[in-house]
Amino acid sequence: MIENPGILLTVLAFVLVIGPLVFLHELGHYLAGRWFGVKAEEFSIGFGREVAGFTDRRGTRWKFGWLPLGGYVRFAGDMNPASQPSPEWLALPARERAQTFQAKPLWQRAIIVAAGPVTNFVVAILILAGFALAYGAPSTPPILDGVVAGSPASAAGLQPGDRIVAIGGRTVSTFSDIAEYALLRPKEAVQIDFDRAGERLQVDAVIGERVEKDRFGNIFRIGMLGVRSGTPVFEPVGVFRAPLLGAQQAAGIVRTTIDGLGQIITGRRSVSELGGPLRIAQVSGERLAMGPTQFVFLIALISINLGFINLLPVPVLDGGHLMFYAVEAIRRRPVEPQVMEWAFRGGFIAILALMLFVTLNDLGAFGLWRNLAGLIG
């Protein structure tokens, strides 16, 4: 039976996910800028016309825009998208100019820009550390307790008692490492390294494919080897070790994201799997309906992806600014304003095109085009 969380719950869940994460991302920029003496003129959650807001004692306007799909901090003197000095900036009084973003040394500007994505990673790491404290760390040894008859593992000759050491060239330390690797790679050929009675062996296998449908009717194509573990083991985690485990899990999620993008680029996965704001809203509603644990984990996952995407070297994104700062550090002079301007225009167009594409993807996943074709036919 398909359970739909409903439009109101979906919208609420989307706001509860995106709003705080965007706020914390921009707060990272804001706090770093404030630390280095840069005045913030505006701090906005959402775009478009202001719905509500207030001005604090430092002259910063805190406001909410009507379109809650992002946010920004506008620092004093930040008069163009590339944050380049302009005639208006040069015309400012010396005291005001000293409080602007452009007036700060390169390393301070880089820290201010990087602080947003870093904050997203820190938030996710803290959430994952909390899960580790509450539930422990998965520590089930990668020893096969059973092999499903007729499965890829059976065809490759794996047997109960074999200890998987590596799969696809990646070291395996727990049984969950096996499942996580196979999950994203249906129908891919891999090499499996394992120990059998003290002897190191290797076999080639083709990961199987299984199509699953969740309680909301979503269909997933996942990879499976056809192996079973023994009794799941969860190792207790202390306060000091939890952040380290959280960081390791965050790094693993980033690696999985890169793997997924690589599969889409190389054609091993369909571009239809790329999702945008509508898909995020759908998943947010579904996870909230599943309970607080699933919902909070989704927040950590999206926070990691928000930090990762913003670090990509694309003009307009934080990573694009950092890329130009790196060039400036190497050349020992800023990139020419004309080059910056055209690069940021191109980056803006690319981001808009991507947003349009993933939105069309989302609408297709919701069956809009199929329904329209049925009406026309």
Secondary structure, 3 states (H helix, E strand, C coil): CCCCCCHHHHHHHHHHHHHHHHHHHHHHHHHHHHHCCCCEEEEEEEEEEEEEEEECCCCCEEEEEEEEEEEEEEECCCCCCCCCCCHHHHCCCHHHHCCCHHHCCHHHHHHHHHHHHHHHHHHHHHHHHHHHHHHCEECCCCECCEECCCCHHHHCCCCCCCEEEEECCEECCCHHHHHHHHHCCCCCEEEEEEEECCEEEEEEEECEEEEEECCCCCEEEEEECCEECCCCCEECCCCCCHHHHHHHHHHHHHHHHHHHHHHHHCCCCCHHHCCCHHHHHHHHHHHHHHCHHHHHHHHHHHHHHHHHHHCCCCCCCHHHHHHHHHHHHHHCCCCCHHHHHHHHHHHHHHHHHHHHHHHHHHHHHCCHHHHHHHHHC
